[in-house]
Amino acid sequence: MENGKIYTRSTAVLRIAKQLKGPVKLIYVFVIIPSFLRDAVYHLIARKRYRWFGRKDSCMIPGPELMKRFEV
């Protein structure tokens, strides 16, 4: 949610990336691609994410070094 507007799927991901530090901000340029195409890629990644990145039984608790990467 930003300025009272709720964003979903690929648009939400791009809006979040835009606010992060570092080169990840650059993926915001994909906002020019129509959302129905971006959302198709979003759904593909969502379906395959466990195969690509694995699955954990519990959530990781980030340490101070990792927390610094996500400061806005």
PyMOL Python script that loads the backbone (N, CA, C, O; Angstrom):
from pymol import cmd

cmd.read_pdbstr("""\
ATOM      1  N   MET A   1       0.851  -1.162   0.000  1.00  0.00           N
ATOM      2  CA  MET A   1       0.000   0.000   0.000  1.00  0.00           C
ATOM      3  C   MET A   1       0.903   1.233   0.000  1.00  0.00           C
ATOM      4  O   MET A   1       1.872   1.322   0.754  1.00  0.00           O
ATOM      5  N   GLU A   2       0.559   2.157  -0.852  1.00  0.00           N
ATOM      6  CA  GLU A   2       1.329   3.390  -0.950  1.00  0.00           C
ATOM      7  C   GLU A   2       0.360   4.523  -1.282  1.00  0.00           C
ATOM      8  O   GLU A   2      -0.390   4.454  -2.255  1.00  0.00           O
ATOM      9  N   ASN A   3       0.393   5.543  -0.469  1.00  0.00           N
ATOM     10  CA  ASN A   3      -0.504   6.695  -0.653  1.00  0.00           C
ATOM     11  C   ASN A   3      -1.972   6.279  -0.768  1.00  0.00           C
ATOM     12  O   ASN A   3      -2.721   6.840  -1.567  1.00  0.00           O
ATOM     13  N   GLY A   4      -2.377   5.293   0.036  1.00  0.00           N
ATOM     14  CA  GLY A   4      -3.759   4.840   0.042  1.00  0.00           C
ATOM     15  C   GLY A   4      -4.136   3.927  -1.107  1.00  0.00           C
ATOM     16  O   GLY A   4      -5.290   3.509  -1.201  1.00  0.00           O
ATOM     17  N   LYS A   5      -3.198   3.605  -1.983  1.00  0.00           N
ATOM     18  CA  LYS A   5      -3.478   2.718  -3.117  1.00  0.00           C
ATOM     19  C   LYS A   5      -2.792   1.377  -2.873  1.00  0.00           C
ATOM     20  O   LYS A   5      -1.634   1.325  -2.459  1.00  0.00           O
ATOM     21  N   ILE A   6      -3.523   0.297  -3.134  1.00  0.00           N
ATOM     22  CA  ILE A   6      -2.992  -1.043  -2.931  1.00  0.00           C
ATOM     23  C   ILE A   6      -2.466  -1.575  -4.259  1.00  0.00           C
ATOM     24  O   ILE A   6      -3.160  -1.539  -5.275  1.00  0.00           O
ATOM     25  N   TYR A   7      -1.233  -2.066  -4.236  1.00  0.00           N
ATOM     26  CA  TYR A   7      -0.613  -2.659  -5.411  1.00  0.00           C
ATOM     27  C   TYR A   7      -0.483  -4.161  -5.186  1.00  0.00           C
ATOM     28  O   TYR A   7      -0.271  -4.609  -4.060  1.00  0.00           O
ATOM     29  N   THR A   8      -0.610  -4.937  -6.262  1.00  0.00           N
ATOM     30  CA  THR A   8      -0.521  -6.388  -6.145  1.00  0.00           C
ATOM     31  C   THR A   8       0.417  -6.949  -7.199  1.00  0.00           C
ATOM     32  O   THR A   8       0.791  -6.268  -8.154  1.00  0.00           O
ATOM     33  N   ARG A   9       0.785  -8.196  -7.003  1.00  0.00           N
ATOM     34  CA  ARG A   9       1.596  -8.985  -7.925  1.00  0.00           C
ATOM     35  C   ARG A   9       2.860  -8.242  -8.379  1.00  0.00           C
ATOM     36  O   ARG A   9       3.599  -7.703  -7.554  1.00  0.00           O
ATOM     37  N   SER A  10       3.098  -8.218  -9.672  1.00  0.00           N
ATOM     38  CA  SER A  10       4.354  -7.668 -10.187  1.00  0.00           C
ATOM     39  C   SER A  10       4.478  -6.170  -9.916  1.00  0.00           C
ATOM     40  O   SER A  10       5.584  -5.672  -9.705  1.00  0.00           O
ATOM     41  N   THR A  11       3.376  -5.460  -9.919  1.00  0.00           N
ATOM     42  CA  THR A  11       3.439  -4.020  -9.648  1.00  0.00           C
ATOM     43  C   THR A  11       3.906  -3.769  -8.220  1.00  0.00           C
ATOM     44  O   THR A  11       4.693  -2.856  -7.973  1.00  0.00           O
ATOM     45  N   ALA A  12       3.423  -4.580  -7.280  1.00  0.00           N
ATOM     46  CA  ALA A  12       3.859  -4.437  -5.888  1.00  0.00           C
ATOM     47  C   ALA A  12       5.353  -4.723  -5.765  1.00  0.00           C
ATOM     48  O   ALA A  12       6.070  -4.001  -5.073  1.00  0.00           O
ATOM     49  N   VAL A  13       5.820  -5.769  -6.432  1.00  0.00           N
ATOM     50  CA  VAL A  13       7.249  -6.112  -6.392  1.00  0.00           C
ATOM     51  C   VAL A  13       8.091  -4.970  -6.946  1.00  0.00           C
ATOM     52  O   VAL A  13       9.110  -4.604  -6.359  1.00  0.00           O
ATOM     53  N   LEU A  14       7.670  -4.411  -8.070  1.00  0.00           N
ATOM     54  CA  LEU A  14       8.439  -3.324  -8.677  1.00  0.00           C
ATOM     55  C   LEU A  14       8.436  -2.073  -7.807  1.00  0.00           C
ATOM     56  O   LEU A  14       9.456  -1.390  -7.715  1.00  0.00           O
ATOM     57  N   ARG A  15       7.320  -1.762  -7.172  1.00  0.00           N
ATOM     58  CA  ARG A  15       7.244  -0.581  -6.303  1.00  0.00           C
ATOM     59  C   ARG A  15       8.132  -0.765  -5.073  1.00  0.00           C
ATOM     60  O   ARG A  15       8.752   0.191  -4.605  1.00  0.00           O
ATOM     61  N   ILE A  16       8.194  -1.982  -4.553  1.00  0.00           N
ATOM     62  CA  ILE A  16       9.080  -2.258  -3.417  1.00  0.00           C
ATOM     63  C   ILE A  16      10.538  -2.137  -3.853  1.00  0.00           C
ATOM     64  O   ILE A  16      11.344  -1.510  -3.165  1.00  0.00           O
ATOM     65  N   ALA A  17      10.877  -2.735  -4.994  1.00  0.00           N
ATOM     66  CA  ALA A  17      12.261  -2.686  -5.494  1.00  0.00           C
ATOM     67  C   ALA A  17      12.715  -1.259  -5.708  1.00  0.00           C
ATOM     68  O   ALA A  17      13.876  -0.932  -5.462  1.00  0.00           O
ATOM     69  N   LYS A  18      11.822  -0.414  -6.159  1.00  0.00           N
ATOM     70  CA  LYS A  18      12.152   0.994  -6.402  1.00  0.00           C
ATOM     71  C   LYS A  18      12.622   1.689  -5.124  1.00  0.00           C
ATOM     72  O   LYS A  18      13.425   2.621  -5.186  1.00  0.00           O
ATOM     73  N   GLN A  19      12.132   1.248  -3.977  1.00  0.00           N
ATOM     74  CA  GLN A  19      12.472   1.885  -2.704  1.00  0.00           C
ATOM     75  C   GLN A  19      13.717   1.298  -2.049  1.00  0.00           C
ATOM     76  O   GLN A  19      14.215   1.859  -1.073  1.00  0.00           O
ATOM     77  N   LEU A  20      14.229   0.189  -2.561  1.00  0.00           N
ATOM     78  CA  LEU A  20      15.412  -0.439  -1.986  1.00  0.00           C
ATOM     79  C   LEU A  20      16.677   0.259  -2.473  1.00  0.00           C
ATOM     80  O   LEU A  20      16.667   0.986  -3.466  1.00  0.00           O
ATOM     81  N   LYS A  21      17.757   0.019  -1.750  1.00  0.00           N
ATOM     82  CA  LYS A  21      19.048   0.583  -2.126  1.00  0.00           C
ATOM     83  C   LYS A  21      19.771  -0.370  -3.065  1.00  0.00           C
ATOM     84  O   LYS A  21      19.501  -1.571  -3.079  1.00  0.00           O
ATOM     85  N   GLY A  22      20.679   0.169  -3.837  1.00  0.00           N
ATOM     86  CA  GLY A  22      21.517  -0.643  -4.701  1.00  0.00           C
ATOM     87  C   GLY A  22      20.925  -0.886  -6.073  1.00  0.00           C
ATOM     88  O   GLY A  22      19.913  -0.290  -6.443  1.00  0.00           O
ATOM     89  N   PRO A  23      21.571  -1.773  -6.829  1.00  0.00           N
ATOM     90  CA  PRO A  23      21.176  -2.010  -8.214  1.00  0.00           C
ATOM     91  C   PRO A  23      19.790  -2.634  -8.385  1.00  0.00           C
ATOM     92  O   PRO A  23      19.218  -2.568  -9.473  1.00  0.00           O
ATOM     93  N   VAL A  24      19.248  -3.232  -7.336  1.00  0.00           N
ATOM     94  CA  VAL A  24      17.920  -3.836  -7.446  1.00  0.00           C
ATOM     95  C   VAL A  24      16.864  -2.801  -7.827  1.00  0.00           C
ATOM     96  O   VAL A  24      15.818  -3.149  -8.375  1.00  0.00           O
ATOM     97  N   LYS A  25      17.137  -1.543  -7.538  1.00  0.00           N
ATOM     98  CA  LYS A  25      16.216  -0.464  -7.924  1.00  0.00           C
ATOM     99  C   LYS A  25      15.971  -0.433  -9.423  1.00  0.00           C
ATOM    100  O   LYS A  25      14.905  -0.026  -9.884  1.00  0.00           O
ATOM    101  N   LEU A  26      16.972  -0.869 -10.175  1.00  0.00           N
ATOM    102  CA  LEU A  26      16.909  -0.773 -11.629  1.00  0.00           C
ATOM    103  C   LEU A  26      15.819  -1.643 -12.248  1.00  0.00           C
ATOM    104  O   LEU A  26      15.410  -1.396 -13.383  1.00  0.00           O
ATOM    105  N   ILE A  27      15.340  -2.662 -11.523  1.00  0.00           N
ATOM    106  CA  ILE A  27      14.293  -3.490 -12.113  1.00  0.00           C
ATOM    107  C   ILE A  27      12.967  -2.732 -12.234  1.00  0.00           C
ATOM    108  O   ILE A  27      12.030  -3.211 -12.872  1.00  0.00           O
ATOM    109  N   TYR A  28      12.895  -1.567 -11.626  1.00  0.00           N
ATOM    110  CA  TYR A  28      11.670  -0.760 -11.747  1.00  0.00           C
ATOM    111  C   TYR A  28      11.395  -0.375 -13.202  1.00  0.00           C
ATOM    112  O   TYR A  28      10.256  -0.057 -13.545  1.00  0.00           O
ATOM    113  N   VAL A  29      12.407  -0.398 -14.055  1.00  0.00           N
ATOM    114  CA  VAL A  29      12.192  -0.051 -15.466  1.00  0.00           C
ATOM    115  C   VAL A  29      11.191  -0.992 -16.124  1.00  0.00           C
ATOM    116  O   VAL A  29      10.589  -0.633 -17.136  1.00  0.00           O
ATOM    117  N   PHE A  30      11.002  -2.181 -15.576  1.00  0.00           N
ATOM    118  CA  PHE A  30      10.051  -3.134 -16.138  1.00  0.00           C
ATOM    119  C   PHE A  30       8.602  -2.694 -15.961  1.00  0.00           C
ATOM    120  O   PHE A  30       7.689  -3.348 -16.466  1.00  0.00           O
ATOM    121  N   VAL A  31       8.387  -1.595 -15.250  1.00  0.00           N
ATOM    122  CA  VAL A  31       7.029  -1.074 -15.076  1.00  0.00           C
ATOM    123  C   VAL A  31       6.445  -0.642 -16.425  1.00  0.00           C
ATOM    124  O   VAL A  31       5.228  -0.508 -16.558  1.00  0.00           O
ATOM    125  N   ILE A  32       7.301  -0.424 -17.416  1.00  0.00           N
ATOM    126  CA  ILE A  32       6.805  -0.024 -18.743  1.00  0.00           C
ATOM    127  C   ILE A  32       6.165  -1.190 -19.496  1.00  0.00           C
ATOM    128  O   ILE A  32       5.430  -0.976 -20.460  1.00  0.00           O
ATOM    129  N   ILE A  33       6.440  -2.424 -19.060  1.00  0.00           N
ATOM    130  CA  ILE A  33       5.828  -3.607 -19.672  1.00  0.00           C
ATOM    131  C   ILE A  33       4.402  -3.728 -19.135  1.00  0.00           C
ATOM    132  O   ILE A  33       4.182  -3.549 -17.937  1.00  0.00           O
ATOM    133  N   PRO A  34       3.447  -4.024 -19.987  1.00  0.00           N
ATOM    134  CA  PRO A  34       2.059  -4.149 -19.524  1.00  0.00           C
ATOM    135  C   PRO A  34       1.930  -5.161 -18.380  1.00  0.00           C
ATOM    136  O   PRO A  34       2.593  -6.198 -18.378  1.00  0.00           O
ATOM    137  N   SER A  35       1.078  -4.849 -17.424  1.00  0.00           N
ATOM    138  CA  SER A  35       0.971  -5.672 -16.220  1.00  0.00           C
ATOM    139  C   SER A  35       0.542  -7.104 -16.510  1.00  0.00           C
ATOM    140  O   SER A  35       0.946  -8.009 -15.780  1.00  0.00           O
ATOM    141  N   PHE A  36      -0.259  -7.349 -17.544  1.00  0.00           N
ATOM    142  CA  PHE A  36      -0.669  -8.730 -17.807  1.00  0.00           C
ATOM    143  C   PHE A  36       0.530  -9.591 -18.211  1.00  0.00           C
ATOM    144  O   PHE A  36       0.544 -10.788 -17.925  1.00  0.00           O
ATOM    145  N   LEU A  37       1.525  -9.014 -18.861  1.00  0.00           N
ATOM    146  CA  LEU A  37       2.741  -9.755 -19.193  1.00  0.00           C
ATOM    147  C   LEU A  37       3.629  -9.932 -17.964  1.00  0.00           C
ATOM    148  O   LEU A  37       4.145 -11.020 -17.711  1.00  0.00           O
ATOM    149  N   ARG A  38       3.801  -8.845 -17.199  1.00  0.00           N
ATOM    150  CA  ARG A  38       4.612  -8.927 -15.977  1.00  0.00           C
ATOM    151  C   ARG A  38       4.016  -9.927 -15.001  1.00  0.00           C
ATOM    152  O   ARG A  38       4.744 -10.696 -14.372  1.00  0.00           O
ATOM    153  N   ASP A  39       2.690  -9.920 -14.872  1.00  0.00           N
ATOM    154  CA  ASP A  39       2.035 -10.828 -13.932  1.00  0.00           C
ATOM    155  C   ASP A  39       2.177 -12.285 -14.373  1.00  0.00           C
ATOM    156  O   ASP A  39       2.220 -13.177 -13.526  1.00  0.00           O
ATOM    157  N   ALA A  40       2.252 -12.543 -15.673  1.00  0.00           N
ATOM    158  CA  ALA A  40       2.488 -13.903 -16.159  1.00  0.00           C
ATOM    159  C   ALA A  40       3.851 -14.397 -15.686  1.00  0.00           C
ATOM    160  O   ALA A  40       3.982 -15.539 -15.245  1.00  0.00           O
ATOM    161  N   VAL A  41       4.866 -13.535 -15.778  1.00  0.00           N
ATOM    162  CA  VAL A  41       6.202 -13.887 -15.284  1.00  0.00           C
ATOM    163  C   VAL A  41       6.179 -14.045 -13.766  1.00  0.00           C
ATOM    164  O   VAL A  41       6.800 -14.960 -13.225  1.00  0.00           O
ATOM    165  N   TYR A  42       5.469 -13.164 -13.086  1.00  0.00           N
ATOM    166  CA  TYR A  42       5.322 -13.243 -11.624  1.00  0.00           C
ATOM    167  C   TYR A  42       4.746 -14.612 -11.224  1.00  0.00           C
ATOM    168  O   TYR A  42       5.252 -15.255 -10.305  1.00  0.00           O
ATOM    169  N   HIS A  43       3.692 -15.051 -11.914  1.00  0.00           N
ATOM    170  CA  HIS A  43       3.067 -16.341 -11.599  1.00  0.00           C
ATOM    171  C   HIS A  43       3.992 -17.516 -11.919  1.00  0.00           C
ATOM    172  O   HIS A  43       3.994 -18.515 -11.199  1.00  0.00           O
ATOM    173  N   LEU A  44       4.767 -17.404 -12.981  1.00  0.00           N
ATOM    174  CA  LEU A  44       5.732 -18.449 -13.312  1.00  0.00           C
ATOM    175  C   LEU A  44       6.758 -18.598 -12.189  1.00  0.00           C
ATOM    176  O   LEU A  44       7.054 -19.711 -11.754  1.00  0.00           O
ATOM    177  N   ILE A  45       7.290 -17.486 -11.732  1.00  0.00           N
ATOM    178  CA  ILE A  45       8.263 -17.514 -10.634  1.00  0.00           C
ATOM    179  C   ILE A  45       7.617 -18.060  -9.366  1.00  0.00           C
ATOM    180  O   ILE A  45       8.238 -18.838  -8.643  1.00  0.00           O
ATOM    181  N   ALA A  46       6.385 -17.662  -9.091  1.00  0.00           N
ATOM    182  CA  ALA A  46       5.683 -18.139  -7.895  1.00  0.00           C
ATOM    183  C   ALA A  46       5.503 -19.656  -7.933  1.00  0.00           C
ATOM    184  O   ALA A  46       5.641 -20.320  -6.906  1.00  0.00           O
ATOM    185  N   ARG A  47       5.199 -20.203  -9.097  1.00  0.00           N
ATOM    186  CA  ARG A  47       5.002 -21.652  -9.218  1.00  0.00           C
ATOM    187  C   ARG A  47       6.305 -22.429  -9.069  1.00  0.00           C
ATOM    188  O   ARG A  47       6.303 -23.545  -8.548  1.00  0.00           O
ATOM    189  N   LYS A  48       7.403 -21.859  -9.515  1.00  0.00           N
ATOM    190  CA  LYS A  48       8.680 -22.585  -9.548  1.00  0.00           C
ATOM    191  C   LYS A  48       9.617 -22.225  -8.397  1.00  0.00           C
ATOM    192  O   LYS A  48      10.701 -22.801  -8.301  1.00  0.00           O
ATOM    193  N   ARG A  49       9.239 -21.291  -7.520  1.00  0.00           N
ATOM    194  CA  ARG A  49      10.185 -20.764  -6.538  1.00  0.00           C
ATOM    195  C   ARG A  49      10.757 -21.826  -5.606  1.00  0.00           C
ATOM    196  O   ARG A  49      11.940 -21.765  -5.271  1.00  0.00           O
ATOM    197  N   TYR A  50       9.960 -22.787  -5.180  1.00  0.00           N
ATOM    198  CA  TYR A  50      10.483 -23.809  -4.270  1.00  0.00           C
ATOM    199  C   TYR A  50      11.478 -24.721  -4.971  1.00  0.00           C
ATOM    200  O   TYR A  50      12.441 -25.177  -4.355  1.00  0.00           O
ATOM    201  N   ARG A  51      11.258 -24.987  -6.239  1.00  0.00           N
ATOM    202  CA  ARG A  51      12.191 -25.810  -7.003  1.00  0.00           C
ATOM    203  C   ARG A  51      13.514 -25.083  -7.186  1.00  0.00           C
ATOM    204  O   ARG A  51      14.578 -25.700  -7.122  1.00  0.00           O
ATOM    205  N   TRP A  52      13.453 -23.772  -7.415  1.00  0.00           N
ATOM    206  CA  TRP A  52      14.656 -22.988  -7.657  1.00  0.00           C
ATOM    207  C   TRP A  52      15.388 -22.604  -6.382  1.00  0.00           C
ATOM    208  O   TRP A  52      16.618 -22.645  -6.338  1.00  0.00           O
ATOM    209  N   PHE A  53      14.648 -22.231  -5.344  1.00  0.00           N
ATOM    210  CA  PHE A  53      15.263 -21.680  -4.133  1.00  0.00           C
ATOM    211  C   PHE A  53      15.154 -22.595  -2.918  1.00  0.00           C
ATOM    212  O   PHE A  53      15.756 -22.305  -1.884  1.00  0.00           O
ATOM    213  N   GLY A  54      14.408 -23.684  -3.014  1.00  0.00           N
ATOM    214  CA  GLY A  54      14.240 -24.598  -1.901  1.00  0.00           C
ATOM    215  C   GLY A  54      13.151 -24.144  -0.951  1.00  0.00           C
ATOM    216  O   GLY A  54      12.579 -23.065  -1.101  1.00  0.00           O
ATOM    217  N   ARG A  55      12.878 -24.994   0.031  1.00  0.00           N
ATOM    218  CA  ARG A  55      11.831 -24.720   1.006  1.00  0.00           C
ATOM    219  C   ARG A  55      12.417 -24.943   2.391  1.00  0.00           C
ATOM    220  O   ARG A  55      13.149 -25.907   2.616  1.00  0.00           O
ATOM    221  N   LYS A  56      12.098 -24.062   3.301  1.00  0.00           N
ATOM    222  CA  LYS A  56      12.607 -24.148   4.667  1.00  0.00           C
ATOM    223  C   LYS A  56      11.464 -24.498   5.620  1.00  0.00           C
ATOM    224  O   LYS A  56      10.304 -24.190   5.346  1.00  0.00           O
ATOM    225  N   ASP A  57      11.796 -25.138   6.730  1.00  0.00           N
ATOM    226  CA  ASP A  57      10.794 -25.469   7.748  1.00  0.00           C
ATOM    227  C   ASP A  57      10.513 -24.305   8.682  1.00  0.00           C
ATOM    228  O   ASP A  57       9.487 -24.272   9.360  1.00  0.00           O
ATOM    229  N   SER A  58      11.441 -23.344   8.711  1.00  0.00           N
ATOM    230  CA  SER A  58      11.254 -22.178   9.572  1.00  0.00           C
ATOM    231  C   SER A  58      11.839 -20.946   8.895  1.00  0.00           C
ATOM    232  O   SER A  58      12.647 -21.051   7.973  1.00  0.00           O
ATOM    233  N   CYS A  59      11.424 -19.798   9.358  1.00  0.00           N
ATOM    234  CA  CYS A  59      11.913 -18.540   8.785  1.00  0.00           C
ATOM    235  C   CYS A  59      13.267 -18.184   9.386  1.00  0.00           C
ATOM    236  O   CYS A  59      13.526 -18.444  10.561  1.00  0.00           O
ATOM    237  N   MET A  60      14.118 -17.591   8.572  1.00  0.00           N
ATOM    238  CA  MET A  60      15.425 -17.152   9.023  1.00  0.00           C
ATOM    239  C   MET A  60      15.270 -15.847   9.811  1.00  0.00           C
ATOM    240  O   MET A  60      14.475 -14.983   9.439  1.00  0.00           O
ATOM    241  N   ILE A  61      16.016 -15.713  10.874  1.00  0.00           N
ATOM    242  CA  ILE A  61      16.066 -14.454  11.610  1.00  0.00           C
ATOM    243  C   ILE A  61      17.312 -13.724  11.125  1.00  0.00           C
ATOM    244  O   ILE A  61      18.432 -14.166  11.383  1.00  0.00           O
ATOM    245  N   PRO A  62      17.122 -12.600  10.419  1.00  0.00           N
ATOM    246  CA  PRO A  62      18.283 -11.918   9.839  1.00  0.00           C
ATOM    247  C   PRO A  62      19.164 -11.265  10.896  1.00  0.00           C
ATOM    248  O   PRO A  62      18.680 -10.723  11.889  1.00  0.00           O
ATOM    249  N   GLY A  63      20.465 -11.333  10.656  1.00  0.00           N
ATOM    250  CA  GLY A  63      21.426 -10.679  11.533  1.00  0.00           C
ATOM    251  C   GLY A  63      21.577  -9.212  11.166  1.00  0.00           C
ATOM    252  O   GLY A  63      20.973  -8.756  10.196  1.00  0.00           O
ATOM    253  N   PRO A  64      22.367  -8.470  11.919  1.00  0.00           N
ATOM    254  CA  PRO A  64      22.544  -7.031  11.668  1.00  0.00           C
ATOM    255  C   PRO A  64      23.060  -6.714  10.266  1.00  0.00           C
ATOM    256  O   PRO A  64      22.638  -5.732   9.656  1.00  0.00           O
ATOM    257  N   GLU A  65      23.969  -7.541   9.756  1.00  0.00           N
ATOM    258  CA  GLU A  65      24.534  -7.281   8.431  1.00  0.00           C
ATOM    259  C   GLU A  65      23.464  -7.394   7.342  1.00  0.00           C
ATOM    260  O   GLU A  65      23.411  -6.568   6.431  1.00  0.00           O
ATOM    261  N   LEU A  66      22.631  -8.397   7.437  1.00  0.00           N
ATOM    262  CA  LEU A  66      21.551  -8.566   6.459  1.00  0.00           C
ATOM    263  C   LEU A  66      20.494  -7.472   6.609  1.00  0.00           C
ATOM    264  O   LEU A  66      19.940  -7.009   5.612  1.00  0.00           O
ATOM    265  N   MET A  67      20.214  -7.061   7.827  1.00  0.00           N
ATOM    266  CA  MET A  67      19.228  -6.001   8.065  1.00  0.00           C
ATOM    267  C   MET A  67      19.664  -4.685   7.401  1.00  0.00           C
ATOM    268  O   MET A  67      18.817  -3.925   6.932  1.00  0.00           O
ATOM    269  N   LYS A  68      20.956  -4.415   7.358  1.00  0.00           N
ATOM    270  CA  LYS A  68      21.458  -3.198   6.727  1.00  0.00           C
ATOM    271  C   LYS A  68      21.107  -3.156   5.250  1.00  0.00           C
ATOM    272  O   LYS A  68      20.879  -2.078   4.701  1.00  0.00           O
ATOM    273  N   ARG A  69      21.059  -4.312   4.596  1.00  0.00           N
ATOM    274  CA  ARG A  69      20.758  -4.367   3.165  1.00  0.00           C
ATOM    275  C   ARG A  69      19.335  -3.929   2.860  1.00  0.00           C
ATOM    276  O   ARG A  69      19.042  -3.539   1.730  1.00  0.00           O
ATOM    277  N   PHE A  70      18.447  -3.985   3.843  1.00  0.00           N
ATOM    278  CA  PHE A  70      17.047  -3.677   3.608  1.00  0.00           C
ATOM    279  C   PHE A  70      16.602  -2.354   4.205  1.00  0.00           C
ATOM    280  O   PHE A  70      15.405  -2.068   4.247  1.00  0.00           O
ATOM    281  N   GLU A  71      17.530  -1.555   4.662  1.00  0.00           N
ATOM    282  CA  GLU A  71      17.182  -0.243   5.185  1.00  0.00           C
ATOM    283  C   GLU A  71      16.777   0.674   4.039  1.00  0.00           C
ATOM    284  O   GLU A  71      17.377   0.649   2.964  1.00  0.00           O
ATOM    285  N   VAL A  72      15.787   1.457   4.277  1.00  0.00           N
ATOM    286  CA  VAL A  72      15.305   2.380   3.242  1.00  0.00           C
ATOM    287  C   VAL A  72      15.848   3.763   3.492  1.00  0.00           C
ATOM    288  O   VAL A  72      15.559   4.687   2.732  1.00  0.00           O
TER     289      VAL A  72
END
""", "prot")
cmd.dss("prot")
cmd.show_as("cartoon", "prot")
cmd.util.cbc("prot")
cmd.orient("prot")
